[in-house]
Amino acid sequence: MEVTTLTDFRKHMKAYFEKVLSLRQPLFISRPKGEGLVILSKSEYESMEETFHLLKSPKNAERLSSAIQQDQAGQGKVHIIED
């Protein structure tokens, strides 16, 4: 995860935007005064929002955690979904 200063970000804004999009990683921008900033692609933001939504329900979070543990233990099941 890359970190830059606000001054450097201003100088190289286009390059930083392209890097965030191509690497699909957030960019952290430190500011001399005040809170820092994070820049990420729209698709990464939407993915995070979806994850937050799925984990908001404790029951759903428990189900997902259980499924991950089963998969990691080699007990996962493949389901073929046909159109």
Backbone hydrogen bonds, N-H to C=O, Kabsch-Sander energy under -0.5 kcal/mol:
donor,donor_aa,acceptor,acceptor_aa,energy
2,E,26,P,-0.8
4,T,28,F,-2.6
6,L,30,S,-1.5
9,F,5,T,-2.5
10,R,6,L,-2.3
11,K,7,T,-1.7
12,H,8,D,-1.9
13,M,10,R,-0.7
16,Y,12,H,-2.4
17,F,13,M,-2.5
18,E,14,K,-2.3
19,K,15,A,-2.1
20,V,16,Y,-2.6
21,L,17,F,-2.1
22,S,18,E,-2.7
23,L,19,K,-2.7
24,R,20,V,-1.1
25,Q,20,V,-0.6
27,L,39,I,-2.5
28,F,2,E,-2.7
29,I,37,L,-3.0
30,S,4,T,-2.9
30,S,28,F,-0.6
37,L,29,I,-2.6
39,I,27,L,-2.5
45,Y,41,S,-2.2
46,E,42,K,-2.7
47,S,43,S,-2.0
48,M,44,E,-2.1
49,E,45,Y,-2.5
50,E,46,E,-2.2
51,T,47,S,-2.2
52,F,48,M,-2.7
53,H,49,E,-2.3
54,L,50,E,-2.5
55,L,51,T,-2.1
56,K,52,F,-0.9
56,K,53,H,-0.7
57,S,53,H,-0.6
61,A,57,S,-2.7
62,E,58,P,-2.2
63,R,59,K,-2.0
64,L,60,N,-2.6
65,S,61,A,-2.4
66,S,62,E,-2.5
67,A,63,R,-2.3
68,I,64,L,-2.3
69,Q,65,S,-2.3
70,Q,66,S,-2.4
71,D,67,A,-2.3
72,Q,68,I,-2.6
73,A,69,Q,-1.5
74,G,71,D,-1.7
75,Q,70,Q,-3.1
81,I,79,H,-0.6
82,E,80,I,-0.6
